[in-house]
Amino acid sequence: MMHNLKNNNFRLDFLWSSHKEYISLKPLYNLAYNQKWDVRFKKVHKSFLRNFFTLGKLSKNIIISHDSPLKRVKKMGWSGKYIYIEHGLSPMKYYTYKYSFFHEADLLFYPGKAFERKMKAINLDFKNGLIGGYPKMDELFNMKINRLELCKKYNLNDKKPIILFAPSWGGKYSNNAGINNIKYFKDIENVIAIPHPADYLRGKKYNCVIPSKGENINQFIHLADIIISDVSSVLVEGSLLDKTIIQLLLDEYPGCFPHKDKRTEKAWISSQIINEECNMIKDSNHPFKIPYTHEDWILGHICKPENVHETIKRALNEKKKYAANRLYWGEECCYRFDGKICSNILAMINNFLENNEIKQLEMIA
């Protein structure tokens, strides 16, 4: 059945602190606002004093996409219920569900079933999770682009394959991670490089494309014929559009086992499990093993950065080789890529706030 939502009687604050959180939550906020919900969209700063003057009195119900805003408002004395929306589609990062705030969430949305399996492998008793998809993907589903205009704007040849290089973060931690691997693309034509938001400053040094505030990478995913990354969500996003995928094989991926966690807080997961995961990655030939599970996240051709040129040629000749992988991981990492993700999530949030019920709801057009 179609969910006809009445005006929500609860005030709801969407809180964010980084560009990644902004673009993850904004589509959901926009829909709630357009449906006349009592909502606000507020940035939570590092400065306690600045937040004191800019946030005002917060709602008892907040939505977050990272724990930074949660920590900051708690220091200000806030208490209430928080809903967590994941800020990406890559299940490869070890920090997803590693910390206590995930397990203490009043409502948590999994982007897809792969994330639910990851949580269940860690905490079988967690009951506050629902499968919702990723709000930003509604725009990807509905978007239409003008290829010729974009090619002209970014000096690309529309008659040749367009290559999007969009790595995960980590450039400031390693010269061999993140946007720093752009050095291997210098002799490859028709490349557009977009860094992770955490590497925007570093990306400017390489003359990369930096989306403006309110923009995201969706138009470039549509534009690209080949998408190259490491462990970024963009691999799933490209797979949803059946784009040819190349995964870069690195010695280590920041934010993935066995890379050392730079956060000092105690993990919800036992140190024994963490050590087992680290050793498993070190001792096995499974660089794309999803943490805490026995699944390999393979979406396309795999190569080391220095071999990307010849791999591009091979991938162009074998476009269908990993089609089944792309279909599978697209569905497993992003639930119901149908343009109605935000509507479905809002229906479940509404049910949670109105009836204090955590229930999987399905929208049927």
C-alpha positions as CSV (number, residue, x, y, z in Angstrom):
1,M,0.0,0.0,0.0
2,M,1.0,3.6,-0.5
3,H,1.8,5.5,2.7
4,N,-0.2,8.7,3.0
5,L,1.6,10.5,5.8
6,K,-0.3,13.0,7.9
7,N,1.5,16.0,9.2
8,N,4.1,14.8,11.7
9,N,3.3,16.1,15.2
10,F,6.9,15.8,16.3
11,R,9.6,18.3,15.7
12,L,12.6,16.7,14.1
13,D,16.1,18.1,13.7
14,F,18.5,16.9,11.0
15,L,22.0,17.5,12.3
16,W,25.2,17.4,10.3
17,S,28.8,18.4,10.7
18,S,30.5,17.6,7.4
19,H,29.8,17.7,3.6
20,K,29.4,14.0,3.5
21,E,26.7,14.1,6.2
22,Y,25.1,17.1,4.5
23,I,24.6,15.4,1.1
24,S,23.4,12.2,2.9
25,L,20.7,13.8,4.9
26,K,19.6,16.7,2.7
27,P,17.3,14.7,0.4
28,L,15.4,13.2,3.3
29,Y,15.1,16.6,5.0
30,N,13.8,18.2,1.7
31,L,11.1,15.7,1.4
32,A,10.0,16.0,5.1
33,Y,10.0,19.8,4.7
34,N,7.9,19.6,1.5
35,Q,5.4,17.4,3.3
36,K,5.0,20.1,6.0
37,W,6.9,18.2,8.7
38,D,8.2,20.4,11.6
39,V,11.8,20.0,10.7
40,R,15.1,21.9,10.8
41,F,18.4,21.2,9.1
42,K,21.3,22.5,11.2
43,K,25.1,22.3,11.1
44,V,26.7,21.3,14.4
45,H,30.1,23.0,14.8
46,K,33.1,22.1,16.9
47,S,32.7,25.2,18.9
48,F,30.4,24.8,21.9
49,L,29.8,28.6,22.0
50,R,29.0,28.8,18.3
51,N,26.5,25.9,18.7
52,F,24.9,27.7,21.7
53,F,24.0,30.7,19.5
54,T,23.2,28.8,16.2
55,L,21.3,25.7,17.2
56,G,18.7,27.1,19.6
57,K,16.6,24.6,21.6
58,L,17.0,21.2,19.9
59,S,14.2,18.7,19.4
60,K,13.9,15.6,21.5
61,N,14.2,13.7,18.2
62,I,17.2,14.1,16.0
63,I,18.5,12.5,12.8
64,I,22.3,12.0,12.3
65,S,24.6,10.5,9.7
66,H,27.7,10.5,11.9
67,D,28.3,10.5,15.6
68,S,30.2,13.9,15.7
69,P,26.9,16.0,15.9
70,L,25.6,13.5,18.6
71,K,28.7,13.9,20.8
72,R,28.6,17.7,20.5
73,V,25.0,18.2,21.3
74,K,25.3,15.8,24.2
75,K,28.0,18.0,25.6
76,M,25.5,20.8,25.5
77,G,23.1,18.8,27.7
78,W,20.9,17.4,25.0
79,S,19.1,14.1,25.6
80,G,16.5,12.4,23.6
81,K,16.0,9.9,20.8
82,Y,18.3,9.7,17.8
83,I,17.9,8.1,14.4
84,Y,20.9,7.1,12.4
85,I,21.1,7.2,8.6
86,E,24.3,5.7,7.1
87,H,26.4,8.1,5.0
88,G,27.4,5.8,2.3
89,L,27.0,2.5,0.5
90,S,30.4,0.8,1.1
91,P,30.3,-1.9,3.7
92,M,34.1,-2.1,3.7
93,K,34.8,0.3,6.5
94,Y,35.5,-1.3,9.9
95,Y,34.0,1.5,11.9
96,T,30.5,0.8,10.7
97,Y,28.8,-0.7,13.8
98,K,32.1,-0.8,15.7
99,Y,31.2,1.8,18.2
100,S,28.6,1.9,20.9
101,F,26.5,4.8,19.4
102,F,25.4,2.5,16.6
103,H,24.0,-0.1,19.1
104,E,22.4,2.5,21.3
105,A,20.5,4.2,18.4
106,D,16.8,4.4,18.9
107,L,16.3,3.7,15.2
108,L,19.0,2.8,12.7
109,F,18.6,2.4,9.0
110,Y,20.7,-0.1,7.0
111,P,21.3,1.0,3.4
112,G,20.9,-2.6,2.3
113,K,20.9,-6.2,3.4
114,A,24.7,-6.4,3.3
115,F,24.8,-3.9,6.2
116,E,22.1,-5.8,8.1
117,R,24.2,-9.0,7.8
118,K,27.2,-7.0,9.0
119,M,25.4,-5.8,12.1
120,K,23.9,-9.3,12.9
121,A,27.4,-10.8,12.7
122,I,28.5,-8.3,15.4
123,N,25.3,-8.0,17.5
124,L,22.6,-10.6,16.9
125,D,20.5,-9.0,19.6
126,F,20.2,-5.6,18.0
127,K,16.5,-5.0,17.3
128,N,16.4,-1.3,16.3
129,G,17.4,-1.6,12.7
130,L,15.3,-1.3,9.5
131,I,16.4,-1.6,5.9
132,G,15.9,1.7,4.1
133,G,18.4,2.4,1.3
134,Y,20.4,5.5,0.9
135,P,18.5,8.9,0.5
136,K,21.0,10.4,-1.9
137,M,20.2,7.6,-4.4
138,D,16.8,9.0,-5.2
139,E,18.4,11.8,-7.2
140,L,20.7,9.3,-8.9
141,F,17.7,7.3,-10.0
142,N,15.7,10.3,-11.3
143,M,18.5,12.3,-12.7
144,K,18.9,13.1,-16.4
145,I,22.1,14.7,-17.7
146,N,23.2,16.5,-20.9
147,R,26.3,14.6,-21.8
148,L,27.4,17.1,-24.4
149,E,27.1,20.1,-22.1
150,L,29.0,18.3,-19.3
151,C,31.8,17.2,-21.6
152,K,32.1,20.7,-22.9
153,K,32.2,22.2,-19.4
154,Y,34.9,19.7,-18.2
155,N,36.9,19.5,-21.4
156,L,36.0,15.9,-22.1
157,N,35.7,14.1,-25.5
158,D,32.1,12.8,-25.7
159,K,33.1,10.4,-28.5
160,K,35.5,8.5,-26.2
161,P,34.9,6.6,-22.9
162,I,34.8,8.9,-19.9
163,I,36.7,7.7,-16.9
164,L,35.7,8.8,-13.4
165,F,38.3,8.4,-10.7
166,A,36.6,8.9,-7.3
167,P,38.5,7.3,-4.4
168,S,37.7,7.0,-0.8
169,W,39.3,9.3,1.8
170,G,42.8,8.8,3.2
171,G,45.0,11.1,1.2
172,K,46.3,12.9,4.2
173,Y,47.3,9.7,5.9
174,S,49.1,8.0,3.1
175,N,50.8,9.1,-0.2
176,N,49.5,5.8,-1.7
177,A,45.8,6.3,-0.7
178,G,42.8,8.4,-1.7
179,I,43.2,11.1,-4.3
180,N,47.0,10.8,-4.2
181,N,46.7,7.9,-6.6
182,I,45.7,10.5,-9.3
183,K,49.4,10.3,-10.2
184,Y,48.8,7.1,-12.1
185,F,46.3,8.8,-14.4
186,K,48.5,11.5,-15.8
187,D,48.9,9.9,-19.2
188,I,45.3,8.7,-19.5
189,E,42.9,10.9,-21.4
190,N,39.3,11.7,-20.7
191,V,39.6,11.4,-17.0
192,I,37.6,13.4,-14.4
193,A,38.9,13.1,-10.9
194,I,36.7,13.9,-7.8
195,P,38.1,13.4,-4.3
196,H,36.2,12.3,-1.2
197,P,34.9,15.3,0.7
198,A,37.5,14.7,3.4
199,D,40.2,15.2,0.7
200,Y,38.8,18.2,-1.0
201,L,41.7,20.5,0.1
202,R,44.2,17.9,-1.2
203,G,42.2,17.5,-4.4
204,K,42.4,21.2,-5.2
205,K,46.2,20.7,-5.4
206,Y,45.7,18.2,-8.1
207,N,43.1,20.4,-10.0
208,C,40.4,17.9,-9.3
209,V,36.7,18.7,-9.7
210,I,35.3,19.8,-6.3
211,P,31.5,19.8,-6.1
212,S,30.0,22.9,-4.7
213,K,27.9,22.9,-1.5
214,G,24.6,21.2,-2.3
215,E,26.1,19.3,-5.2
216,N,27.3,15.7,-5.2
217,I,28.9,13.2,-7.5
218,N,25.7,11.9,-9.0
219,Q,25.9,13.7,-12.4
220,F,29.5,12.4,-12.9
221,I,28.4,8.9,-12.2
222,H,25.8,9.2,-14.9
223,L,28.4,10.8,-17.2
224,A,31.1,8.2,-16.7
225,D,31.6,5.0,-18.8
226,I,34.1,3.6,-16.4
227,I,34.3,4.2,-12.6
228,I,37.5,3.6,-10.8
229,S,37.9,3.7,-7.0
230,D,39.1,1.7,-4.1
231,V,36.6,1.0,-1.3
232,S,34.3,4.0,-2.0
233,S,30.5,4.0,-2.1
234,V,30.8,5.3,-5.7
235,L,31.5,1.7,-6.8
236,V,28.0,0.7,-5.7
237,E,26.5,3.9,-7.0
238,G,28.0,3.1,-10.4
239,S,26.9,-0.5,-10.2
240,L,23.3,0.7,-9.7
241,L,23.6,2.2,-13.2
242,D,25.5,-0.8,-14.5
243,K,28.7,1.2,-15.1
244,T,31.9,-0.7,-15.8
245,I,33.9,-0.9,-12.5
246,I,37.6,-1.0,-11.7
247,Q,38.7,-1.6,-8.0
248,L,42.2,-0.4,-7.1
249,L,44.2,-2.9,-5.1
250,L,46.1,-1.1,-2.4
251,D,48.5,-2.3,0.3
252,E,46.1,-0.8,2.9
253,Y,42.9,1.2,2.9
254,P,42.3,3.9,5.5
255,G,39.3,3.0,7.6
256,C,39.6,-0.7,6.7
257,F,41.3,-3.6,8.4
258,P,44.1,-3.9,9.2
259,H,44.6,-0.1,9.1
260,K,45.0,1.2,12.6
261,D,41.9,3.0,14.0
262,K,42.8,6.6,14.8
263,R,39.8,7.0,17.1
264,T,40.7,6.6,20.8
265,E,37.3,5.6,22.2
266,K,36.7,2.1,23.3
267,A,35.1,-0.1,20.6
268,W,31.8,-1.9,21.3
269,I,33.3,-4.9,19.6
270,S,35.8,-7.0,21.5
271,S,39.5,-6.6,20.8
272,Q,39.6,-10.4,20.1
273,I,37.3,-10.0,17.1
274,I,39.2,-6.9,15.9
275,N,42.5,-8.8,16.1
276,E,41.0,-11.8,14.3
277,E,39.7,-9.5,11.5
278,C,43.1,-7.8,11.1
279,N,45.0,-11.2,11.0
280,M,42.5,-12.6,8.5
281,I,43.0,-9.8,6.1
282,K,46.8,-9.9,6.5
283,D,47.0,-13.7,6.0
284,S,44.5,-14.2,3.2
285,N,44.0,-13.3,-0.4
286,H,40.8,-11.4,0.3
287,P,41.6,-7.7,0.2
288,F,37.9,-6.8,-0.2
289,K,36.5,-8.9,2.6
290,I,33.6,-7.2,4.3
291,P,34.5,-6.7,8.0
292,Y,32.9,-9.2,10.4
293,T,31.5,-11.3,7.6
294,H,32.8,-13.9,5.1
295,E,31.7,-12.0,2.0
296,D,34.1,-10.6,-0.7
297,W,33.0,-7.2,-2.1
298,I,34.0,-7.7,-5.7
299,L,32.2,-5.4,-8.2
300,G,34.5,-5.4,-11.2
301,H,38.1,-5.7,-12.5
302,I,40.8,-5.4,-9.9
303,C,44.3,-3.9,-10.4
304,K,47.1,-2.1,-8.7
305,P,47.2,1.6,-9.4
306,E,50.3,1.3,-11.6
307,N,48.4,-1.1,-13.8
308,V,45.3,1.0,-14.3
309,H,46.0,2.0,-17.9
310,E,46.0,-1.6,-19.3
311,T,43.1,-2.6,-17.0
312,I,41.0,0.2,-18.5
313,K,41.6,-1.3,-21.9
314,R,40.7,-4.8,-20.7
315,A,37.6,-3.6,-18.8
316,L,36.3,-1.8,-22.0
317,N,36.6,-5.1,-23.8
318,E,34.9,-7.1,-21.0
319,K,32.1,-4.8,-20.0
320,K,29.7,-7.7,-19.2
321,K,32.2,-9.8,-17.3
322,Y,31.2,-8.5,-13.9
323,A,27.6,-7.6,-14.7
324,A,26.2,-10.2,-12.2
325,N,28.5,-8.8,-9.5
326,R,27.3,-5.3,-10.1
327,L,23.7,-6.3,-10.0
328,Y,24.1,-8.3,-6.8
329,W,26.1,-5.8,-4.8
330,G,23.9,-2.9,-6.1
331,E,20.9,-4.6,-4.7
332,E,22.6,-5.8,-1.5
333,C,24.1,-2.5,-0.6
334,C,21.3,-0.2,-1.6
335,Y,17.8,-1.4,-0.9
336,R,15.1,-0.7,-3.5
337,F,16.8,1.7,-5.9
338,D,13.5,3.0,-7.2
339,G,13.4,6.7,-6.6
340,K,11.3,6.3,-3.5
341,I,13.9,5.6,-0.9
342,C,13.2,8.9,1.0
343,S,9.5,8.3,1.0
344,N,9.9,4.9,2.4
345,I,12.3,6.0,5.1
346,L,10.0,8.9,6.1
347,A,7.1,6.5,6.4
348,M,9.1,4.3,8.9
349,I,10.3,7.4,10.8
350,N,6.7,8.6,11.0
351,N,5.5,5.2,12.3
352,F,8.4,5.2,14.9
353,L,7.5,8.7,16.2
354,E,3.8,8.3,16.1
355,N,3.5,4.8,17.4
356,N,6.8,4.1,19.1
357,E,7.1,1.2,16.7
358,I,10.1,-0.1,14.7
359,K,8.5,-1.8,11.7
360,Q,9.7,-2.5,8.2
361,L,7.3,-0.8,5.8
362,E,7.2,-1.2,2.0
363,M,6.0,1.4,-0.4
364,I,4.2,0.1,-3.5
365,A,3.6,2.6,-6.3
